[in-house]
């Protein structure tokens, strides 16, 4: 009896010890403060690549481009956080300072721009593009038409009235330095087209005229090093979505991978014609030079280095350039791979049914992302019934509907290419299951931005059409291929018709009915958060990461 009691006691104390040890391990992992919890939403990713493919001159130009990118960072700080120095001096906690630098300001970009620094109020929607005390009426009554220009600041003159100041005047000192660095890099360029582009882009920074350099960039095909720089995206301006922010990327092209994708560029006109909607909604044709290229990012600054990092983008944004020469779909292979390994795969192990886990692949993630960018270039820009541009007709609902279109058409294009036999090295089911897993990755950003609302719309649209089922016991999801395909085709058609008709009421109804997170999904997102899977990545970058002297 004594022996039995001893064994039971040993088992009990062993259990308690193991439980306590496991608890201690969990305690060790648990962030100690609110700011540490916020920091855990980001995984560190080194921006690096194989530079052995570069010539001596190409390696020597990189320090000039990195220095130029660092100055772009300073311009972006001036645009987005006018009181940067004052706020920086008030921060004494290292973790808060780190998060401040990740967000380029005291507002959390993964949490609806909520302030995380004590004493800081809500962010002004106009950032530092407009006077914070400017009223809408005052702006409307301001007669200078340059107020709508993407490259002007609105300021007050000595009398307190509004005036416009071009970027190239407001930021002249730093822009001259950046242009000088770019010209020095151009002198080292082995590729004549890249040399011409750098020179033209440097001049464009000094006069705010980017058309010629955009055209040159689109015509440039054989360069290995690329430098995308300028005031490009207007998302930072949440007042009128007009003013553009400075940003830059230094890229190394994967020439073989890019060459392998050339066939898809040639198919863009066919894909436009094959959209699952009446012929009257698909008469617009993509520019003849539209192409897809693959890169590793080796340095990133300004707006592109904030919050959620880009895994792909379509450029140029200028509609006039796109009409003349099309657009380029840039895929960032190393960033995409990092997000797959650190975020997407861990999420799939929590929420995807065990028998479908094999279908979550990096290849499918790459393909789905690539055709999201194709979706952004194809579709409808002008309404078919005289309501003008889709952007104008859908007003405040335009961005959400546009994101919905890009997302759902990516799956349509992949499906179409598999059916045509143009994609055959994988399994289409991989794309469907990976697509669904990526929805979970994306919805974690909530509905504070347009992408988040679009994610919710497609999630609940798929749910209502039975595209997936959820096991109430395991909390894991299974994809029904046939029903998901049917839902994809139907949602694609609905979105394209809304855009083509410029139907504002239909767009608003779709957003109101499906653009929010319901409790069941919220509980699933808590599971992901509980496992401390990051939401995004933060770049560790510089010449030292590339094996060069910083």
Order of alpha helices (4+ residues) and beta strands (2+ residues): alpha-alpha-beta-alpha-alpha-alpha-beta-beta-alpha-beta-beta-alpha-alpha-alpha-alpha-beta-beta-alpha-alpha-alpha-beta-beta-alpha-beta-alpha-alpha-alpha-alpha-alpha-alpha-alpha-beta-beta-alpha-alpha-alpha-beta
